[in-house]
């Protein structure tokens, strides 16, 4: 951890705050106890800090106070250990923000219906925080957003309190890099990029994260840190768009894109494998390209390459449905209307219960609009949550996966390749099998006659 406590330039309030961070006796408030905020809270508690989690959802608070986790990849035992530490509590009482030495914002940043940045959660949280902000607090935004948000949106709202950033309180941005379900890289093991509104804020934020996380990576401004996060995810989005487009092109040529990728990745340099799928999901990768494209237009620039990648990835659910429609017609002489489809996996990626921006939800919505009867099976998602985009799907329950159940459908469509699913039973009992993840051949080592790969 970088030490700054001997710096003579720090004002007394900041110097005292810095010492509290280094000695791990500061009080850390985390706003938003979701996929980012809860793991972050765990990380700070494990490092010895006292943490108070804030959330508007009383059900989350009740679960945590009872020692229960509401995420599949975080075990109840972890939450129980949090409570036993005596250093963690959770509340819906935002007036207690004034008790905190550091306040970290981990709130959603979705897209609007017309693919514009929606900063409602940030602005509402900032307005609440401004009412309780006090001198000598560090405020850090972790939500993924476009360059300039911390400086141009968050800072002015907080300064409505009458306090000034860099003089009375200190403001920083440090993008979350959470990967739910990744056992190899916990929050504490992922280097933390940090940008501050001025050198004092940067020192404080670096000291705070450096006390709990393996490495900090200071950058010159909050906008640089915001841009670094977008760059990481746009890199993935663009490369996934490339292989998605190659899948469509090679498919027309009768070439298996999965075999192509396996061959190409044997090159020991100059190639990194990415894999196609039914579309992009999760909170960051489907959204970040549009955040940067929007911001680019504000400064008079076009992000043509990035926007094209977004368009390709967004169009993949429609491509999957066309493949399904063609397969139904060729194999069964059926149309989508009236067909019965069993969809395997609704989480946005394997082995998690996270359905945010999952392409499976879009596929279900489009199929049902075409008159298709759709059911799903997902061992990680037993019930579909309510979402802003697909409220009509809320409450749908996962179906069982028996041989008779599989065979009763006109087609089985694999959207998410969870481990632990009985792919042998699916292959043996489906009359038509459409695989968007290449999991059947990968797991079973064979290609059933009923299989159609997309």
C-alpha angles and dihedrals in degrees: 000000000000111000120217103161094106092058108122093201097070118103114238095258092052093044091054091047091050091053090051090053093049092047091045094231096115121115113240123201118200116196112205118030097208133113091314105030099050096051089045090052090051090051094053093045090051088052091056102262125133109241131195114191120208126201137157091220110088090194090066091050092049091050094049094046088052093050095252128135121216093201124080093217093052112067124220088241090065092055091046089054089051090056094044090054090067088219099096135070135154131214147170090214104105092181086080090070087092089066093062128096092200128023119197121194115214102167130141123270105194132171124257120238090268092051096257123139112271109205095170094119092049095048095045092048091047091052090052092046092049090061090058102030116127136185120283097025125134115221119194128185115208100170115116109251145141123290110277099032096112093046101037104031112021099037098054091050093050091047089059082081088073091249121115127226112243093019108048103011132011127235130200143161124222116169119226115242098187120157107188113221095015103132093184097059117041120178091265092054098052117088112245122227111212131190124178138201091241133343097285093054090048092052092049096047092045090051093048096051093036089061092060109022131065097244140000124212110201117203131188101254143010089248090057090053090048090050092049091058093049091047092054093053097037088054088059094042093052094048093046089050088053094054091042089056091045089052090057094044096045090044089060088052094050092248122137107233091200091059090046092054093047089053095044095050092062086078104102095214141028097027132084118186120237123175133222125234145158092292138299127298141175128073100282118032098053091044109038097071090058092048092056094041089053092049091046090057089053089062094043099260132121120225094202098157093047094045091050090053089051091050093050094050093044090053095054096092089058090049091052091051092050089052090049091048092051092047093050090051096046098042103031106014088238135134126221091253108090095004119132114227129186111204117204114212128006099186114103092242139010125289098009134096093223115123098172109142089345112174087218090071091053090048092051091048093050093045093051091048086057091054097260121146107229132190127170141209121204123155090201098045111048094169131023112242125226112267132183092238100042108027089150090069096055115123098020110146129221114252125228119259109229128147093250092047093051093049093051093070127083089225142001115219118197112209102157123034101213118178115244097041115129098245091168090061090048093050094045098046107033119098091205125016122192112189120193094175104046088236097136096060092036095053102031098034092224141082114235118214090242093057124112115180122205 
